Amino acid sequence: CVRACLWFTYRQHFEPIPGTVFTSDAGWGCMMRSGQMILAQALLRLSAGGGGAGASLERREAATVALFADCLAAPYSLHRITL
């Protein structure tokens, strides 16, 4: 049963990917975003530990999504994946 999942999609107007002029992934980023979604969902489930539900879900989701922000500082960003 699928209740909810994180959804990453095309974005635009982010800081350029190093060594390129790309500030959008429209038209080429679908596989990257798919991989990010799978990894993010796995990290979210792992962060749940044994319980998983409750008031901390929003905090865990926010912390997980922050790892994928479109900037070089985020460890799982498009910027890092495409280097």
KOLKOL-198696 format. One record per atom (N, C-alpha, C): residue number from 1; residue in one letter; atom name; x, y, z. Coordinates in nm, 4 decimals, m for minus. Each point is the difference from the previous one (the first is absolute). Layout:
<sites>
SITE;NUM;a;CA;X;Y;Z
...
</sites>
This chain:
<sites>
SITE;1;c;N;0.0842;m0.1182;0.0000
SITE;1;c;CA;m0.0842;0.1182;0.0000
SITE;1;c;C;0.0893;0.1253;0.0000
SITE;2;v;N;m0.0231;0.0858;m0.0929
SITE;2;v;CA;0.0766;0.1243;m0.0066
SITE;2;v;C;m0.0794;0.1090;0.0701
SITE;3;r;N;0.0588;0.0550;0.1038
SITE;3;r;CA;m0.0685;0.1066;0.0733
SITE;3;r;C;0.0471;0.1360;m0.0465
SITE;4;a;N;0.1300;0.0156;m0.0082
SITE;4;a;CA;0.0577;0.1262;m0.0448
SITE;4;a;C;0.1464;m0.0242;m0.0342
SITE;5;c;N;0.0504;0.0790;m0.0906
SITE;5;c;CA;0.1415;m0.0085;m0.0310
SITE;5;c;C;0.0505;0.1391;m0.0384
SITE;6;l;N;0.1287;0.0182;0.0145
SITE;6;l;CA;0.0610;0.1260;m0.0397
SITE;6;l;C;0.0017;0.0068;m0.1519
SITE;7;w;N;m0.0215;0.1192;m0.0546
SITE;7;w;CA;m0.0065;0.0159;m0.1444
SITE;7;w;C;0.0914;0.1136;m0.0397
SITE;8;f;N;0.1027;m0.0324;m0.0779
SITE;8;f;CA;0.0910;0.1013;m0.0533
SITE;8;f;C;m0.0269;0.0109;m0.1492
SITE;9;t;N;m0.0062;0.1204;m0.0492
SITE;9;t;CA;m0.0293;0.0211;m0.1404
SITE;9;t;C;0.0939;0.1057;m0.0562
SITE;10;y;N;m0.0183;0.0309;m0.1283
SITE;10;y;CA;0.0846;0.1007;m0.0633
SITE;10;y;C;m0.0047;0.1309;0.0782
SITE;11;r;N;0.1130;0.0682;0.0012
SITE;11;r;CA;0.0079;0.1302;0.0660
SITE;11;r;C;0.0730;0.0962;m0.0922
SITE;12;q;N;m0.0135;0.1272;0.0297
SITE;12;q;CA;0.0692;0.1028;m0.0781
SITE;12;q;C;0.0424;0.1134;0.0919
SITE;13;h;N;0.0878;0.0824;m0.0511
SITE;13;h;CA;0.0507;0.1178;0.0717
SITE;13;h;C;0.0848;m0.0358;0.1220
SITE;14;f;N;0.0657;m0.1165;m0.0032
SITE;14;f;CA;0.0932;m0.0285;0.1080
SITE;14;f;C;0.1391;0.0482;m0.0412
SITE;15;e;N;0.0939;0.0037;0.0957
SITE;15;e;CA;0.1347;0.0460;m0.0323
SITE;15;e;C;0.0593;m0.0938;m0.1057
SITE;16;p;N;0.0799;0.0539;m0.0920
SITE;16;p;CA;0.0535;m0.0845;m0.1081
SITE;16;p;C;0.0792;m0.1192;0.0537
SITE;17;i;N;m0.0138;m0.1110;m0.0680
SITE;17;i;CA;0.0785;m0.1178;0.0316
SITE;17;i;C;0.1443;0.0313;m0.0379
SITE;18;p;N;0.0971;m0.0273;0.0884
SITE;18;p;CA;0.1391;0.0354;m0.0270
SITE;18;p;C;0.0485;m0.0510;m0.1367
SITE;19;g;N;0.0654;0.0890;m0.0724
SITE;19;g;CA;0.0533;m0.0345;m0.1307
SITE;19;g;C;m0.1003;0.0062;m0.1127
SITE;20;t;N;m0.1234;0.0443;0.0319
SITE;20;t;CA;m0.1049;0.0094;m0.1023
SITE;20;t;C;m0.0730;0.1332;0.0154
SITE;21;v;N;m0.0954;0.0211;m0.0890
SITE;21;v;CA;m0.0885;0.1159;0.0128
SITE;21;v;C;m0.1419;m0.0442;0.0375
SITE;22;f;N;m0.0164;m0.1295;0.0310
SITE;22;f;CA;m0.1326;m0.0537;0.0300
SITE;22;f;C;m0.0540;0.0520;0.1325
SITE;23;t;N;m0.1180;0.0609;m0.0048
SITE;23;t;CA;m0.0722;0.0428;0.1197
SITE;23;t;C;m0.1384;m0.0650;0.0040
SITE;24;s;N;m0.0185;m0.1015;m0.0838
SITE;24;s;CA;m0.1245;m0.0763;m0.0069
SITE;24;s;C;0.0349;m0.1419;m0.0425
SITE;25;d;N;m0.0813;m0.0954;0.0407
SITE;25;d;CA;0.0215;m0.1372;m0.0446
SITE;25;d;C;m0.1148;m0.0480;m0.0892
SITE;26;a;N;m0.0816;0.0922;m0.0466
SITE;26;a;CA;m0.1117;m0.0348;m0.0878
SITE;26;a;C;0.0531;m0.0626;m0.1284
SITE;27;g;N;m0.0535;m0.1165;m0.0325
SITE;27;g;CA;0.0369;m0.0672;m0.1226
SITE;27;g;C;0.1137;m0.1002;0.0136
SITE;28;w;N;0.0727;0.0008;0.1104
SITE;28;w;CA;0.1105;m0.0945;0.0154
SITE;28;w;C;0.0142;m0.0567;0.1413
SITE;29;g;N;m0.0706;0.0518;0.0963
SITE;29;g;CA;0.0209;m0.0398;0.1386
SITE;29;g;C;m0.0895;m0.1091;0.0538
SITE;30;c;N;m0.0834;m0.0605;m0.0833
SITE;30;c;CA;m0.0992;m0.0942;0.0527
SITE;30;c;C;0.0635;m0.1206;0.0688
SITE;31;m;N;0.1040;m0.0569;m0.0566
SITE;31;m;CA;0.0635;m0.1154;0.0638
SITE;31;m;C;0.0711;0.0406;0.1288
SITE;32;m;N;0.0573;0.1196;0.0014
SITE;32;m;CA;0.0658;0.0488;0.1214
SITE;32;m;C;m0.1027;0.0172;0.1119
SITE;33;r;N;m0.1134;0.0620;m0.0337
SITE;33;r;CA;m0.1047;0.0234;0.1006
SITE;33;r;C;m0.0606;m0.1323;0.0468
SITE;34;s;N;m0.0147;m0.0959;m0.0900
SITE;34;s;CA;m0.0521;m0.1315;0.0397
SITE;34;s;C;0.0929;m0.0654;0.1010
SITE;35;g;N;0.1288;0.0048;m0.0277
SITE;35;g;CA;0.0977;m0.0554;0.0933
SITE;35;g;C;m0.0020;0.0716;0.1333
SITE;36;q;N;m0.0135;0.1324;m0.0039
SITE;36;q;CA;m0.0092;0.0763;0.1244
SITE;36;q;C;m0.1219;m0.0416;0.0807
SITE;37;m;N;m0.1132;m0.0205;m0.0673
SITE;37;m;CA;m0.1217;m0.0395;0.0721
SITE;37;m;C;0.0164;m0.1347;0.0675
SITE;38;i;N;0.0610;m0.0955;m0.0691
SITE;38;i;CA;0.0199;m0.1328;0.0583
SITE;38;i;C;0.0914;0.0092;0.1219
SITE;39;l;N;0.1115;0.0725;m0.0137
SITE;39;l;CA;0.0923;0.0147;0.1118
SITE;39;l;C;m0.0656;0.0740;0.1161
SITE;40;a;N;m0.0729;0.1070;m0.0289
SITE;40;a;CA;m0.0661;0.0775;0.1054
SITE;40;a;C;m0.1018;m0.0854;0.0747
SITE;41;q;N;m0.0755;m0.0798;m0.0715
SITE;41;q;CA;m0.0996;m0.0851;0.0654
SITE;41;q;C;0.0675;m0.1028;0.0890
SITE;42;a;N;0.1116;m0.0559;m0.0476
SITE;42;a;CA;0.0737;m0.0967;0.0821
SITE;42;a;C;0.0554;0.0669;0.1257
SITE;43;l;N;0.0574;0.1186;m0.0142
SITE;43;l;CA;0.0529;0.0714;0.1164
SITE;43;l;C;m0.1105;0.0346;0.0989
SITE;44;l;N;m0.1152;0.0389;m0.0516
SITE;44;l;CA;m0.1130;0.0327;0.0865
SITE;44;l;C;m0.0453;m0.1223;0.0787
SITE;45;r;N;m0.0081;m0.1131;m0.0669
SITE;45;r;CA;m0.0404;m0.1230;0.0698
SITE;45;r;C;0.1031;m0.0409;0.1037
SITE;46;l;N;0.1275;0.0134;m0.0346
SITE;46;l;CA;0.1050;m0.0348;0.0962
SITE;46;l;C;m0.0035;0.0917;0.1215
SITE;47;s;N;m0.0322;0.1267;m0.0212
SITE;47;s;CA;m0.0040;0.0946;0.1115
SITE;47;s;C;m0.1175;m0.0264;0.0932
SITE;48;a;N;m0.0975;m0.0766;m0.0480
SITE;48;a;CA;m0.1181;m0.0303;0.0815
SITE;48;a;C;0.0320;m0.0977;0.1117
SITE;49;g;N;0.1047;m0.0782;m0.0192
SITE;49;g;CA;0.0322;m0.1004;0.1016
SITE;49;g;C;m0.1112;m0.1024;0.0101
SITE;50;g;N;m0.0374;m0.0323;0.1198
SITE;50;g;CA;m0.1042;m0.1002;0.0214
SITE;50;g;C;m0.1408;0.0555;m0.0101
SITE;51;g;N;m0.0220;0.1258;0.0430
SITE;51;g;CA;m0.1342;0.0559;0.0044
SITE;51;g;C;m0.0447;0.0556;m0.1334
SITE;52;g;N;0.0553;0.1096;m0.0390
SITE;52;g;CA;m0.0264;0.0543;m0.1323
SITE;52;g;C;m0.1070;0.1054;m0.0091
SITE;53;a;N;m0.1030;m0.0050;0.0770
SITE;53;a;CA;m0.1097;0.0952;m0.0136
SITE;53;a;C;0.0080;0.1033;0.1119
SITE;54;g;N;m0.0898;0.0953;m0.0071
SITE;54;g;CA;m0.0097;0.0949;0.1099
SITE;54;g;C;0.0395;0.1410;m0.0375
SITE;55;a;N;0.0114;0.0814;0.1018
SITE;55;a;CA;0.0235;0.1430;m0.0193
SITE;55;a;C;0.1351;0.0292;m0.0632
SITE;56;s;N;0.0975;m0.0892;0.0151
SITE;56;s;CA;0.1326;0.0273;m0.0531
SITE;56;s;C;0.0109;m0.0247;m0.1506
SITE;57;l;N;m0.1048;m0.0508;m0.0628
SITE;57;l;CA;0.0045;m0.0285;m0.1427
SITE;57;l;C;0.0308;0.1256;m0.0802
SITE;58;e;N;m0.0644;0.1101;0.0302
SITE;58;e;CA;0.0259;0.1241;m0.0743
SITE;58;e;C;0.1453;0.0435;0.0132
SITE;59;r;N;0.0558;m0.0113;0.1202
SITE;59;r;CA;0.1406;0.0371;0.0203
SITE;59;r;C;0.0927;m0.0932;m0.0759
SITE;60;r;N;m0.0296;m0.1286;0.0020
SITE;60;r;CA;0.0838;m0.0957;m0.0722
SITE;60;r;C;m0.0075;0.0233;m0.1501
SITE;61;e;N;m0.1204;0.0301;m0.0516
SITE;61;e;CA;m0.0147;0.0303;m0.1428
SITE;61;e;C;0.0776;0.1252;m0.0377
SITE;62;a;N;m0.0119;0.1047;0.0798
SITE;62;a;CA;0.0716;0.1253;m0.0281
SITE;62;a;C;0.1510;m0.0218;0.0011
SITE;63;a;N;0.0488;m0.0746;0.0977
SITE;63;a;CA;0.1440;m0.0268;0.0086
SITE;63;a;C;0.0474;m0.0832;m0.1186
SITE;64;t;N;m0.0807;m0.0961;m0.0418
SITE;64;t;CA;0.0355;m0.0842;m0.1145
SITE;64;t;C;0.0008;0.0808;m0.1286
SITE;65;v;N;m0.1039;0.0775;m0.0243
SITE;65;v;CA;m0.0086;0.0801;m0.1219
SITE;65;v;C;0.1145;0.1007;m0.0070
SITE;66;a;N;0.0420;0.0533;0.1125
SITE;66;a;CA;0.1105;0.0970;0.0015
SITE;66;a;C;0.1290;m0.0607;m0.0548
SITE;67;l;N;0.0165;m0.1297;0.0114
SITE;67;l;CA;0.1194;m0.0660;m0.0522
SITE;67;l;C;0.0068;0.0037;m0.1523
SITE;68;f;N;m0.1135;0.0297;m0.0634
SITE;68;f;CA;m0.0110;m0.0020;m0.1453
SITE;68;f;C;m0.0201;0.1396;m0.0600
SITE;69;a;N;0.0213;0.1036;0.0784
SITE;69;a;CA;m0.0175;0.1373;m0.0483
SITE;69;a;C;0.0894;0.0231;m0.1215
SITE;70;d;N;m0.0429;0.0841;m0.0899
SITE;70;d;CA;0.0756;0.0252;m0.1230
SITE;70;d;C;0.1111;0.1016;0.0229
SITE;71;c;N;0.1011;m0.0440;0.0731
SITE;71;c;CA;0.1193;0.0823;0.0238
SITE;71;c;C;0.1159;m0.0934;0.0297
SITE;72;l;N;0.1203;0.0472;m0.0198
SITE;72;l;CA;0.1182;m0.0832;0.0190
SITE;72;l;C;0.0173;m0.0453;0.1448
SITE;73;a;N;m0.0558;0.0747;0.0939
SITE;73;a;CA;0.0151;m0.0342;0.1416
SITE;73;a;C;m0.0811;m0.1235;0.0410
SITE;74;a;N;m0.1050;m0.0318;m0.0718
SITE;74;a;CA;m0.0850;m0.1149;0.0339
SITE;74;a;C;0.0653;m0.1287;m0.0509
SITE;75;p;N;0.0177;m0.0999;0.0856
SITE;75;p;CA;0.0755;m0.1186;m0.0378
SITE;75;p;C;m0.0591;m0.0832;m0.1153
SITE;76;y;N;m0.1321;0.0024;m0.0188
SITE;76;y;CA;m0.0613;m0.0784;m0.1054
SITE;76;y;C;m0.0665;0.0882;m0.1058
SITE;77;s;N;0.0519;0.1195;m0.0159
SITE;77;s;CA;m0.0565;0.0955;m0.0961
SITE;77;s;C;0.0309;m0.0415;m0.1430
SITE;78;l;N;m0.0758;0.0549;m0.0916
SITE;78;l;CA;0.0256;m0.0186;m0.1425
SITE;78;l;C;0.1420;0.0475;m0.0318
SITE;79;h;N;0.0434;0.1035;0.0687
SITE;79;h;CA;0.1329;0.0566;m0.0216
SITE;79;h;C;0.1095;m0.1022;0.0324
SITE;80;r;N;m0.0201;m0.0771;0.1037
SITE;80;r;CA;0.1004;m0.1004;0.0378
SITE;80;r;C;m0.0116;m0.1263;m0.0856
SITE;81;i;N;m0.1210;m0.0389;m0.0328
SITE;81;i;CA;m0.0219;m0.1215;m0.0808
SITE;81;i;C;0.0614;0.0158;m0.1389
SITE;82;t;N;m0.0065;0.1183;m0.0561
SITE;82;t;CA;0.0454;0.0209;m0.1377
SITE;82;t;C;0.1453;0.0403;m0.0121
SITE;83;l;N;0.0721;0.0092;0.1101
SITE;83;l;CA;0.1418;0.0373;m0.0078
SITE;83;l;C;0.0833;m0.1099;m0.0625
</sites>
